[in-house]
Amino acid sequence: MTDFELIPAIDLLGGRCVRLSQGRYDAATVYDDDPGAVARRFRTHPLPRLHVVDLDGAKQGRPCNRDAVRTILAEMKGVPIELGGGIRTQQSIADWIELGIDRVILGTAALRDPELVREAARRFPGRVAVGVDAKQGQVAAEGWLETSDVDVITLARRFEDAGVAALIHTDIARDGMGTGPNLEATAALAEQVSIPVVASGGVGSVQHIRAAAELASRGIAGVIVGRALYDGSIGLAEALEAAACS
């Protein structure tokens, strides 16, 4: 991840493409019943990668949206896909990578079982990322339904020498709100580790993307955009241009 990446997101709930507000499952907005159709629309643009989250999986602790993920993979041939949500065993990691997922994202597993992350990173170099999801600076888990007593920097430092490809930092209070990602917290995290850090949660305008890209010198390697692409606040073409030109 040497270049700043603009990464569109598809969140899956019950096989449909949705967005949550602040991680609340009771505040889900359905944007499309066909995730494959969303993938096809995204595929018309030169994407560096696609971010996919199995929300049911994150909540239940096991993969739940396999068919939808397979459909997305079929539509996005040639585009690297990273997937998170309910991936908590070595077998699950191996299964997804064998299916064609480029990079798995481990969140709850990173908090509960750091050695699983280390082993996966050794087994699949460059194909394991850690989700660092924060509520007021503390790491959240179990689909964001629980908050731990571990702070984000402590968690990130556990994997400094593990060969993790990236950290994906989300301030849950910003997620889905369109008020902008917590870039200062993301940059502060990035300055504490040598692992590339991707900002997530809250992008609502092109200005937010430019602001994130301007912090690449502080270690922010990319930004994930979700709701703003679905509600029309940002077009994917202009989002990619803003990331490339900043």
Backbone as JSON, one array per atom type, in Angstrom:
{
  "sequence": "MTDFELIPAIDLLGGRCVRLSQGRYDAATVYDDDPGAVARRFRTHPLPRLHVVDLDGAKQGRPCNRDAVRTILAEMKGVPIELGGGIRTQQSIADWIELGIDRVILGTAALRDPELVREAARRFPGRVAVGVDAKQGQVAAEGWLETSDVDVITLARRFEDAGVAALIHTDIARDGMGTGPNLEATAALAEQVSIPVVASGGVGSVQHIRAAAELASRGIAGVIVGRALYDGSIGLAEALEAAACS",
  "N": [[0.83, -1.19, 0.0], [1.54, 1.48, -1.12], [0.51, 3.71, -2.34], [-2.03, 6.16, -1.76], [-5.22, 4.98, -1.04], [-8.55, 4.95, -2.25], [-11.29, 3.39, -1.11], [-14.16, 1.78, -1.85], [-17.13, 0.57, -0.14], [-19.04, -2.35, 0.63], [-21.57, -3.38, 2.63], [-23.0, -6.18, 4.12], [-26.12, -7.48, 5.03], [-28.33, -9.89, 5.87], [-28.09, -10.77, 3.25], [-28.42, -8.53, 1.72], [-27.46, -5.25, 0.52], [-26.48, -2.88, 2.73], [-26.35, 0.0, 4.99], [-25.22, 0.86, 8.19], [-25.89, 3.0, 11.02], [-23.63, 4.35, 13.17], [-22.91, 1.77, 13.84], [-25.23, 0.48, 14.62], [-27.48, -2.09, 14.54], [-30.19, -1.87, 14.47], [-30.56, 0.36, 13.07], [-30.36, 0.16, 10.33], [-30.07, 0.89, 6.89], [-31.4, -0.14, 3.92], [-29.93, -0.36, 0.8], [-29.73, -1.75, -1.57], [-31.09, -4.71, -2.86], [-29.56, -6.49, -4.2], [-26.42, -7.28, -3.99], [-24.59, -7.94, -5.96], [-25.29, -6.35, -8.13], [-24.58, -3.85, -7.16], [-21.82, -4.23, -6.98], [-21.24, -4.51, -9.71], [-21.75, -1.93, -10.63], [-19.79, -0.5, -9.24], [-17.58, -1.69, -10.39], [-17.19, -0.55, -12.84], [-15.43, 1.45, -12.53], [-11.95, 2.34, -11.97], [-10.86, 0.62, -9.51], [-8.84, 0.39, -6.55], [-9.23, -1.55, -4.62], [-11.87, -3.42, -3.0], [-13.97, -3.09, -0.21], [-15.55, -5.28, 1.91], [-18.08, -6.18, 4.21], [-19.37, -8.6, 6.32], [-22.01, -8.27, 8.03], [-23.89, -9.76, 9.49], [-22.3, -11.93, 10.08], [-20.34, -10.73, 11.71], [-21.82, -10.21, 13.97], [-22.77, -12.73, 14.74], [-20.54, -14.29, 14.9], [-19.55, -16.02, 12.98], [-19.11, -16.79, 9.48], [-21.75, -15.6, 7.41], [-22.9, -14.63, 5.06], [-22.24, -15.99, 2.66], [-23.13, -16.62, 0.01], [-23.74, -14.11, -1.08], [-21.22, -12.91, -0.94], [-19.8, -14.58, -2.69], [-21.11, -13.89, -5.07], [-20.35, -11.22, -5.34], [-17.58, -11.54, -5.62], [-17.54, -12.84, -8.11], [-18.42, -10.8, -9.77], [-16.43, -8.89, -9.49], [-14.01, -9.6, -10.63], [-10.53, -9.45, -10.86], [-10.29, -7.24, -9.27], [-8.99, -6.58, -6.14], [-10.39, -7.89, -3.16], [-11.22, -7.15, 0.13], [-12.3, -8.66, 3.13], [-14.33, -8.64, 6.0], [-15.81, -9.65, 9.17], [-17.01, -11.86, 11.31], [-14.95, -13.69, 10.96], [-13.09, -15.89, 12.46], [-11.54, -18.12, 12.86], [-8.8, -20.28, 11.9], [-9.5, -22.0, 9.85], [-11.68, -20.72, 8.66], [-10.44, -18.4, 7.7], [-8.66, -19.54, 5.82], [-10.53, -20.73, 4.1], [-11.88, -18.52, 2.97], [-9.8, -17.18, 1.64], [-9.02, -19.14, -0.16], [-11.32, -19.15, -1.69], [-11.1, -16.78, -3.03], [-10.88, -14.3, -1.85], [-8.9, -11.49, -1.32], [-7.82, -10.3, 0.96], [-8.25, -10.87, 4.36], [-10.06, -9.49, 7.12], [-9.51, -9.14, 10.46], [-11.12, -8.62, 13.43], [-12.65, -8.9, 16.06], [-11.35, -11.33, 16.57], [-8.7, -10.45, 16.62], [-8.61, -9.06, 18.97], [-9.43, -10.97, 20.9], [-7.88, -13.26, 20.39], [-4.91, -12.96, 19.74], [-2.77, -14.55, 18.81], [-3.87, -16.11, 16.83], [-4.12, -14.26, 14.76], [-1.43, -13.69, 14.29], [-0.46, -16.2, 13.46], [-2.02, -16.56, 11.14], [-1.1, -14.43, 9.6], [1.52, -15.22, 9.17], [1.08, -17.52, 7.72], [-0.34, -16.64, 5.51], [1.06, -14.38, 3.93], [0.82, -10.86, 3.7], [-1.91, -10.87, 3.45], [-3.62, -10.51, 5.52], [-5.44, -8.35, 7.51], [-6.03, -6.09, 10.25], [-8.87, -5.13, 12.01], [-9.45, -2.21, 13.69], [-11.57, -1.11, 15.73], [-13.18, 1.53, 17.26], [-14.62, 2.77, 20.27], [-14.83, 5.7, 21.78], [-12.04, 5.61, 21.92], [-11.51, 3.08, 22.9], [-11.25, -0.41, 22.17], [-13.73, -2.03, 20.28], [-15.81, -4.97, 19.95], [-17.27, -8.09, 18.71], [-19.13, -7.51, 16.57], [-19.32, -4.83, 17.14], [-20.84, -4.69, 19.37], [-19.9, -4.99, 21.89], [-17.66, -3.4, 24.18], [-14.25, -3.21, 24.9], [-11.61, -3.1, 27.45], [-9.3, -2.39, 26.29], [-7.15, -0.15, 24.69], [-6.92, 1.5, 21.46], [-4.31, 1.91, 20.45], [-2.72, 0.21, 21.99], [-3.74, -2.27, 21.16], [-3.04, -2.2, 18.41], [-0.24, -2.14, 18.51], [0.36, -4.69, 19.33], [0.6, -6.15, 17.05], [2.72, -5.26, 15.64], [5.07, -6.54, 14.77], [4.09, -8.64, 13.34], [3.58, -9.02, 10.68], [1.26, -8.04, 9.58], [-0.88, -6.76, 7.07], [-2.33, -4.36, 7.01], [-3.96, -1.9, 9.08], [-7.27, -1.21, 9.89], [-8.94, 1.48, 10.82], [-11.69, 2.49, 12.62], [-13.78, 4.96, 13.86], [-16.42, 4.45, 15.73], [-18.49, 6.14, 16.5], [-18.58, 7.97, 14.47], [-19.26, 6.51, 12.26], [-21.21, 6.07, 9.39], [-22.42, 8.52, 9.67], [-21.69, 10.74, 8.18], [-20.25, 12.97, 8.89], [-17.59, 13.15, 8.71], [-14.54, 11.27, 8.94], [-12.67, 10.28, 11.89], [-9.99, 11.7, 11.65], [-7.78, 12.73, 12.99], [-7.45, 11.02, 15.18], [-6.97, 8.67, 13.73], [-4.6, 9.31, 12.37], [-2.93, 9.72, 14.56], [-2.82, 7.14, 15.57], [-1.57, 5.89, 13.38], [0.94, 7.02, 13.5], [2.09, 5.72, 15.57], [2.71, 3.17, 14.87], [4.26, 0.97, 12.45], [2.73, -0.14, 10.55], [0.6, 0.18, 7.71], [-2.21, 2.35, 7.9], [-5.67, 2.51, 7.51], [-8.31, 4.79, 7.14], [-11.67, 4.82, 8.33], [-15.21, 5.21, 8.33], [-17.63, 7.6, 8.46], [-17.17, 9.3, 6.25], [-18.41, 11.86, 4.27], [-18.21, 13.69, 2.26], [-16.4, 15.04, -0.58], [-14.43, 16.66, 0.36], [-13.76, 15.5, 2.79], [-12.42, 13.24, 1.91], [-10.22, 14.36, 0.59], [-9.0, 15.57, 2.79], [-8.24, 13.33, 4.25], [-6.4, 12.15, 2.47], [-4.44, 14.07, 2.46], [-3.16, 13.57, 4.79], [-1.49, 11.49, 4.37], [1.24, 11.58, 4.7], [1.5, 11.27, 7.38], [0.98, 8.69, 7.78], [-1.52, 7.66, 7.08], [-3.0, 5.46, 4.94], [-5.14, 5.12, 3.29], [-8.71, 5.49, 2.62], [-11.95, 4.46, 3.52], [-15.08, 4.42, 1.92], [-18.54, 4.53, 2.27], [-21.67, 4.93, 2.91], [-21.95, 7.52, 1.75], [-21.53, 7.1, -0.95], [-23.77, 5.73, -1.65], [-26.0, 7.29, -1.01], [-25.71, 9.39, -2.69], [-24.18, 11.57, -2.02], [-21.55, 11.69, -2.75], [-19.97, 11.01, -5.83], [-18.58, 8.04, -7.23], [-16.55, 8.31, -9.14], [-15.65, 10.97, -8.76], [-14.77, 10.73, -6.17], [-12.62, 8.94, -6.37], [-10.97, 10.51, -7.95], [-10.47, 12.67, -6.24], [-8.98, 11.4, -4.25], [-6.74, 10.66, -5.69], [-5.65, 13.04, -6.53], [-4.96, 14.53, -4.38]],
  "CA": [[0.0, 0.0, 0.0], [2.4, 2.65, -1.21], [-0.3, 4.82, -2.79], [-3.25, 6.37, -0.99], [-6.31, 4.24, -1.68], [-9.97, 5.21, -2.03], [-11.84, 2.03, -1.09], [-15.61, 1.72, -1.63], [-17.54, -0.5, 0.78], [-20.34, -3.04, 0.56], [-21.91, -4.04, 3.89], [-24.04, -7.18, 3.86], [-27.0, -7.88, 6.13], [-29.4, -10.68, 5.28], [-27.89, -10.9, 1.82], [-28.67, -7.25, 1.05], [-26.48, -4.19, 0.68], [-27.03, -1.93, 3.7], [-25.42, 0.78, 5.79], [-25.66, 1.11, 9.55], [-25.49, 4.27, 11.64], [-22.89, 4.13, 14.42], [-22.86, 0.34, 14.12], [-26.49, 0.0, 15.2], [-28.2, -3.0, 13.64], [-31.58, -1.41, 14.38], [-30.56, 1.58, 12.27], [-29.85, -0.23, 9.02], [-30.75, 1.37, 5.7], [-31.17, -1.03, 2.78], [-29.72, 0.39, -0.43], [-29.93, -2.6, -2.74], [-31.31, -6.13, -2.54], [-28.66, -7.27, -5.02], [-25.03, -6.81, -3.87], [-23.9, -8.12, -7.23], [-25.56, -5.18, -8.95], [-23.73, -2.79, -6.62], [-20.46, -4.54, -7.41], [-21.12, -4.21, -11.14], [-21.65, -0.47, -10.78], [-18.46, -0.1, -8.78], [-16.56, -2.28, -11.27], [-16.98, 0.31, -14.01], [-14.38, 2.41, -12.16], [-10.66, 1.7, -11.67], [-10.76, 0.53, -8.06], [-7.66, -0.28, -6.0], [-9.74, -2.7, -3.91], [-13.24, -3.29, -2.49], [-14.11, -3.45, 1.2], [-16.83, -5.97, 2.13], [-18.29, -6.58, 5.6], [-20.47, -9.51, 6.62], [-22.52, -7.76, 9.31], [-24.47, -10.89, 10.22], [-21.17, -12.7, 10.58], [-19.72, -10.02, 12.83], [-22.71, -10.34, 15.13], [-22.96, -14.13, 15.12], [-19.25, -14.93, 15.12], [-19.25, -16.98, 11.92], [-19.54, -16.27, 8.18], [-23.19, -15.78, 7.2], [-23.34, -14.13, 3.76], [-21.35, -16.61, 1.67], [-23.64, -16.51, -1.36], [-23.58, -12.72, -1.51], [-19.79, -12.68, -1.16], [-19.45, -15.26, -3.95], [-21.63, -13.08, -6.18], [-19.48, -10.04, -5.46], [-16.31, -12.01, -6.19], [-17.74, -13.12, -9.54], [-18.58, -9.52, -10.47], [-15.28, -8.01, -9.29], [-12.78, -10.28, -11.05], [-9.42, -8.54, -11.13], [-10.24, -6.22, -8.22], [-8.78, -7.2, -4.83], [-11.48, -7.7, -2.2], [-10.96, -7.44, 1.53], [-13.55, -9.08, 3.76], [-14.36, -8.78, 7.44], [-17.08, -10.0, 9.76], [-17.22, -13.25, 11.71], [-13.81, -14.54, 10.59], [-12.47, -16.07, 13.78], [-10.8, -19.38, 12.91], [-7.86, -20.48, 10.8], [-10.21, -22.64, 8.74], [-12.47, -19.68, 7.99], [-9.48, -17.58, 6.96], [-8.2, -20.31, 4.67], [-11.64, -20.92, 3.18], [-12.14, -17.29, 2.22], [-8.68, -16.92, 0.73], [-9.14, -20.12, -1.25], [-12.45, -18.75, -2.53], [-10.69, -15.65, -3.86], [-10.72, -13.06, -1.09], [-7.5, -11.07, -1.33], [-7.35, -9.97, 2.3], [-9.26, -11.01, 5.42], [-9.95, -8.49, 8.18], [-9.79, -9.76, 11.75], [-11.4, -7.62, 14.44], [-12.84, -9.57, 17.33], [-10.27, -12.31, 16.72], [-7.47, -9.75, 16.98], [-8.72, -8.71, 20.39], [-9.58, -12.16, 21.76], [-6.91, -14.32, 20.1], [-3.84, -12.36, 18.92], [-1.92, -15.56, 18.17], [-4.54, -16.52, 15.59], [-3.75, -13.27, 13.76], [-0.02, -13.88, 13.98], [-0.33, -17.43, 12.68], [-2.6, -16.33, 9.82], [-0.21, -13.54, 8.85], [2.67, -16.03, 8.74], [0.62, -18.5, 6.74], [-0.81, -15.93, 4.31], [1.73, -13.07, 3.96], [0.19, -9.75, 2.99], [-3.33, -11.11, 3.19], [-4.35, -10.38, 6.78], [-5.54, -7.01, 8.08], [-6.68, -6.03, 11.57], [-9.85, -4.07, 12.2], [-9.32, -1.53, 14.97], [-12.84, -0.39, 15.83], [-13.05, 2.23, 18.53], [-15.63, 3.58, 20.95], [-14.12, 6.59, 22.69], [-10.66, 5.19, 22.03], [-11.39, 1.69, 23.34], [-11.55, -1.35, 21.09], [-15.03, -2.7, 20.32], [-15.78, -6.31, 19.35], [-18.56, -8.78, 18.57], [-20.01, -6.68, 15.75], [-19.39, -3.53, 17.82], [-21.84, -4.75, 20.43], [-19.2, -4.99, 23.17], [-16.48, -2.55, 24.25], [-13.23, -3.78, 25.78], [-10.8, -2.14, 28.2], [-8.05, -2.25, 25.54], [-7.19, 1.02, 23.81], [-6.6, 1.16, 20.07], [-2.86, 1.87, 20.22], [-2.23, -1.03, 22.6], [-4.08, -3.38, 20.26], [-2.26, -2.11, 17.18], [1.16, -2.46, 18.78], [0.5, -6.14, 19.48], [0.83, -6.77, 15.75], [3.76, -4.49, 14.98], [6.04, -7.41, 14.12], [3.37, -9.86, 12.96], [3.41, -9.11, 9.24], [-0.09, -7.62, 9.21], [-0.82, -5.9, 5.88], [-2.93, -3.04, 7.25], [-4.92, -1.69, 10.16], [-8.43, -0.42, 9.45], [-9.38, 2.19, 12.03], [-13.03, 3.07, 12.55], [-14.39, 5.58, 15.03], [-17.81, 3.99, 15.58], [-19.4, 7.28, 16.65], [-18.64, 8.68, 13.19], [-19.63, 5.62, 11.16], [-22.52, 6.26, 8.8], [-23.01, 9.82, 10.03], [-21.38, 11.72, 7.15], [-19.64, 14.16, 9.48], [-16.15, 13.04, 8.51], [-13.86, 10.3, 9.79], [-11.83, 10.85, 12.95], [-8.68, 11.64, 11.01], [-6.73, 12.99, 13.96], [-7.22, 9.76, 15.9], [-6.38, 7.72, 12.79], [-3.2, 9.71, 12.15], [-2.21, 9.48, 15.81], [-2.57, 5.7, 15.59], [-0.61, 5.57, 12.33], [2.27, 7.49, 13.91], [2.59, 4.85, 16.64], [3.04, 1.85, 14.33], [4.81, 0.99, 11.09], [1.74, -0.78, 9.69], [-0.29, 1.14, 7.06], [-3.5, 2.5, 8.57], [-6.75, 3.0, 6.65], [-9.38, 5.48, 7.88], [-13.0, 4.35, 7.98], [-16.33, 5.68, 9.15], [-18.02, 9.0, 8.53], [-16.93, 10.12, 5.06], [-19.66, 12.39, 3.72], [-17.97, 14.66, 1.21], [-15.11, 14.98, -1.25], [-13.47, 17.34, 1.23], [-13.28, 14.53, 3.77], [-11.46, 12.38, 1.22], [-9.0, 15.15, 0.41], [-8.37, 15.75, 4.1], [-7.59, 12.07, 4.59], [-5.25, 11.98, 1.6], [-3.41, 15.03, 2.86], [-2.47, 13.04, 5.97], [-0.71, 10.32, 3.98], [2.58, 11.73, 5.25], [1.46, 10.85, 8.79], [0.78, 7.24, 7.82], [-2.83, 7.21, 6.62], [-2.75, 4.84, 3.64], [-6.35, 5.07, 2.48], [-9.96, 5.81, 3.3], [-13.09, 3.67, 3.07], [-16.29, 5.23, 1.74], [-19.73, 3.69, 2.15], [-22.98, 5.55, 2.77], [-21.94, 8.68, 0.87], [-21.65, 6.63, -2.33], [-25.12, 5.2, -1.86], [-27.03, 8.34, -0.93], [-25.45, 10.39, -3.72], [-23.38, 12.7, -1.54], [-20.3, 11.65, -3.52], [-19.9, 10.06, -6.93], [-17.36, 7.25, -7.1], [-15.51, 8.88, -10.0], [-15.05, 12.15, -8.13], [-14.08, 10.28, -4.97], [-11.33, 8.41, -6.81], [-10.16, 11.64, -8.42], [-10.03, 13.43, -5.08], [-7.93, 10.64, -3.58], [-5.55, 10.62, -6.54], [-5.11, 14.38, -6.78], [-4.6, 15.22, -3.13]],
  "C": [[0.88, 1.25, 0.0], [1.63, 3.88, -1.66], [-1.55, 4.93, -1.92], [-4.42, 5.76, -1.75], [-7.68, 4.75, -1.28], [-10.69, 3.87, -2.19], [-13.36, 2.08, -0.84], [-15.99, 0.48, -0.82], [-18.91, -1.06, 0.41], [-20.53, -3.75, 1.89], [-23.11, -4.94, 3.66], [-24.81, -7.52, 5.13], [-28.18, -8.62, 5.51], [-29.32, -10.79, 3.78], [-28.1, -9.62, 1.03], [-27.57, -6.25, 1.36], [-27.08, -3.11, 1.57], [-25.93, -1.02, 4.23], [-26.05, 0.95, 7.17], [-25.28, 2.54, 9.97], [-24.89, 3.96, 12.99], [-22.9, 2.65, 14.84], [-24.14, -0.26, 14.67], [-27.25, -0.84, 14.18], [-29.67, -2.59, 13.5], [-31.69, -0.11, 13.6], [-29.97, 1.3, 10.89], [-30.72, 0.36, 7.91], [-30.39, 0.44, 4.54], [-31.05, -0.2, 1.51], [-29.9, -0.44, -1.69], [-30.12, -4.03, -2.27], [-30.31, -7.04, -3.25], [-27.23, -6.74, -4.91], [-24.23, -6.97, -5.15], [-24.09, -6.93, -8.15], [-24.73, -3.99, -8.48], [-22.29, -2.99, -7.07], [-20.26, -4.21, -8.89], [-20.99, -2.71, -11.37], [-20.27, 0.02, -10.34], [-17.38, -0.53, -9.78], [-16.3, -1.44, -12.51], [-15.91, 1.37, -13.76], [-13.09, 1.67, -11.83], [-10.39, 1.66, -10.17], [-9.45, -0.11, -7.62], [-8.03, -1.55, -5.25], [-11.18, -2.39, -3.47], [-13.28, -3.81, -1.06], [-15.5, -4.05, 1.41], [-16.91, -6.4, 3.6], [-19.54, -7.46, 5.7], [-21.0, -9.12, 8.01], [-23.18, -8.86, 10.14], [-23.36, -11.73, 10.84], [-20.51, -12.06, 11.78], [-20.52, -10.2, 14.11], [-22.77, -11.76, 15.64], [-21.65, -14.9, 15.32], [-18.88, -16.0, 14.12], [-19.73, -16.4, 10.59], [-21.01, -16.59, 7.9], [-23.66, -15.4, 5.79], [-22.48, -14.68, 2.63], [-21.84, -16.41, 0.24], [-23.45, -15.1, -1.91], [-22.11, -12.42, -1.79], [-19.33, -13.36, -2.45], [-19.92, -14.46, -5.16], [-20.75, -11.87, -6.42], [-18.14, -10.44, -6.07], [-16.43, -12.25, -7.69], [-17.82, -11.83, -10.35], [-17.3, -8.68, -10.47], [-13.97, -8.67, -9.7], [-11.71, -9.26, -11.44], [-9.28, -7.43, -10.11], [-10.03, -6.92, -6.87], [-9.93, -6.88, -3.88], [-10.98, -8.06, -0.82], [-12.29, -7.68, 2.22], [-13.37, -9.2, 5.26], [-15.74, -9.18, 7.91], [-17.21, -11.48, 10.05], [-16.1, -14.21, 11.34], [-12.96, -14.73, 11.84], [-11.74, -17.4, 13.95], [-9.83, -19.47, 11.73], [-8.56, -21.09, 9.59], [-11.02, -21.62, 7.95], [-11.58, -18.78, 7.15], [-9.05, -18.29, 5.68], [-9.3, -20.49, 3.63], [-11.88, -19.68, 2.33], [-11.02, -16.99, 1.22], [-8.71, -17.89, -0.44], [-10.26, -19.75, -2.21], [-12.1, -17.57, -3.43], [-10.59, -14.32, -3.16], [-9.23, -12.73, -1.01], [-6.97, -10.87, 0.09], [-8.49, -10.12, 3.29], [-8.98, -9.98, 6.5], [-10.39, -9.15, 9.49], [-9.95, -8.67, 12.81], [-11.52, -8.23, 15.82], [-11.74, -10.59, 17.59], [-8.97, -11.65, 17.13], [-7.46, -9.37, 18.45], [-8.67, -9.95, 21.28], [-8.43, -13.17, 21.59], [-5.79, -13.79, 19.2], [-2.98, -13.39, 18.2], [-2.55, -16.08, 16.88], [-4.16, -15.56, 14.46], [-2.3, -13.48, 13.32], [0.2, -15.12, 13.1], [-0.86, -17.24, 11.27], [-1.7, -15.45, 8.97], [1.03, -14.27, 8.37], [2.27, -16.97, 7.6], [0.24, -17.85, 5.42], [-0.2, -14.52, 4.29], [1.01, -12.03, 3.11], [-1.3, -9.86, 2.82], [-4.19, -11.06, 4.46], [-4.28, -8.94, 7.25], [-6.24, -7.1, 9.43], [-7.64, -4.85, 11.6], [-9.74, -3.5, 13.6], [-10.53, -0.6, 15.1], [-12.96, 0.22, 17.21], [-14.34, 2.93, 18.98], [-14.91, 4.39, 22.01], [-12.71, 6.09, 22.97], [-10.43, 3.77, 22.48], [-11.86, 0.75, 22.23], [-12.9, -2.02, 21.32], [-14.93, -4.03, 19.57], [-17.19, -6.85, 19.22], [-19.56, -7.95, 17.77], [-20.29, -5.32, 16.38], [-20.4, -3.51, 18.97], [-21.22, -4.75, 21.81], [-17.98, -4.07, 23.08], [-15.51, -3.09, 25.28], [-12.55, -2.69, 26.6], [-9.43, -1.94, 27.55], [-8.14, -1.03, 24.64], [-6.6, 0.67, 22.44], [-5.09, 1.05, 19.82], [-2.25, 0.61, 20.81], [-2.51, -2.22, 21.7], [-3.2, -3.37, 19.03], [-0.81, -2.53, 17.4], [1.39, -3.95, 18.97], [0.9, -6.81, 18.18], [1.93, -6.07, 14.96], [4.73, -5.38, 14.19], [5.39, -8.69, 13.57], [3.23, -10.04, 11.45], [2.01, -8.79, 8.76], [-0.02, -6.6, 8.07], [-1.33, -4.49, 6.14], [-3.76, -3.08, 8.52], [-6.05, -0.84, 9.6], [-9.06, 0.18, 10.69], [-10.73, 2.86, 11.8], [-13.41, 3.68, 13.88], [-15.89, 5.33, 14.9], [-18.79, 5.15, 15.69], [-19.56, 8.06, 15.35], [-19.26, 7.84, 12.08], [-21.07, 5.85, 10.69], [-23.15, 7.61, 9.03], [-22.7, 10.92, 9.02], [-20.71, 12.97, 7.65], [-18.12, 14.17, 9.35], [-15.53, 12.01, 9.43], [-13.01, 11.0, 10.84], [-10.38, 10.76, 12.47], [-7.55, 11.9, 12.0], [-6.41, 11.73, 14.76], [-6.57, 8.72, 15.0], [-4.92, 8.03, 12.55], [-2.36, 9.46, 13.4], [-1.88, 8.0, 15.96], [-1.47, 5.35, 14.59], [0.81, 5.96, 12.72], [2.9, 6.59, 14.98], [3.02, 3.47, 16.14], [3.61, 2.01, 12.92], [3.86, 0.36, 10.08], [0.89, 0.29, 9.01], [-1.66, 1.15, 7.74], [-4.51, 3.13, 7.61], [-7.84, 3.61, 7.52], [-10.73, 4.98, 7.39], [-14.03, 4.97, 8.9], [-16.54, 7.17, 9.09], [-17.78, 9.85, 7.3], [-18.26, 10.55, 4.46], [-19.48, 13.37, 2.59], [-16.6, 14.43, 0.58], [-14.04, 15.63, -0.38], [-12.91, 16.4, 2.3], [-12.23, 13.6, 3.16], [-10.14, 13.12, 1.03], [-8.25, 15.33, 1.72], [-7.64, 14.49, 4.54], [-6.31, 11.88, 3.77], [-4.1, 12.91, 1.98], [-2.62, 14.57, 4.09], [-1.68, 11.77, 5.65], [0.69, 10.38, 4.56], [2.65, 11.32, 6.71], [1.12, 9.36, 8.92], [-0.59, 6.75, 7.41], [-2.7, 6.74, 5.17], [-3.97, 4.79, 2.74], [-7.56, 5.44, 3.3], [-11.08, 4.98, 2.67], [-14.32, 4.55, 3.0], [-17.48, 4.3, 1.53], [-20.98, 4.49, 1.85], [-22.99, 6.7, 1.77], [-22.03, 8.3, -0.6], [-23.05, 6.18, -2.66], [-26.19, 6.28, -1.85], [-26.79, 9.49, -1.9], [-24.66, 11.59, -3.26], [-22.08, 12.83, -2.32], [-20.48, 10.66, -4.66], [-18.58, 9.31, -6.83], [-16.23, 7.81, -7.95], [-14.84, 10.08, -9.34], [-14.32, 11.78, -6.85], [-12.7, 9.75, -5.32], [-10.4, 9.54, -7.27], [-9.62, 12.45, -7.24], [-8.89, 12.72, -4.34], [-6.63, 10.68, -4.36], [-4.87, 11.97, -6.64], [-4.64, 15.09, -5.52], [-3.16, 14.95, -2.75]]
}
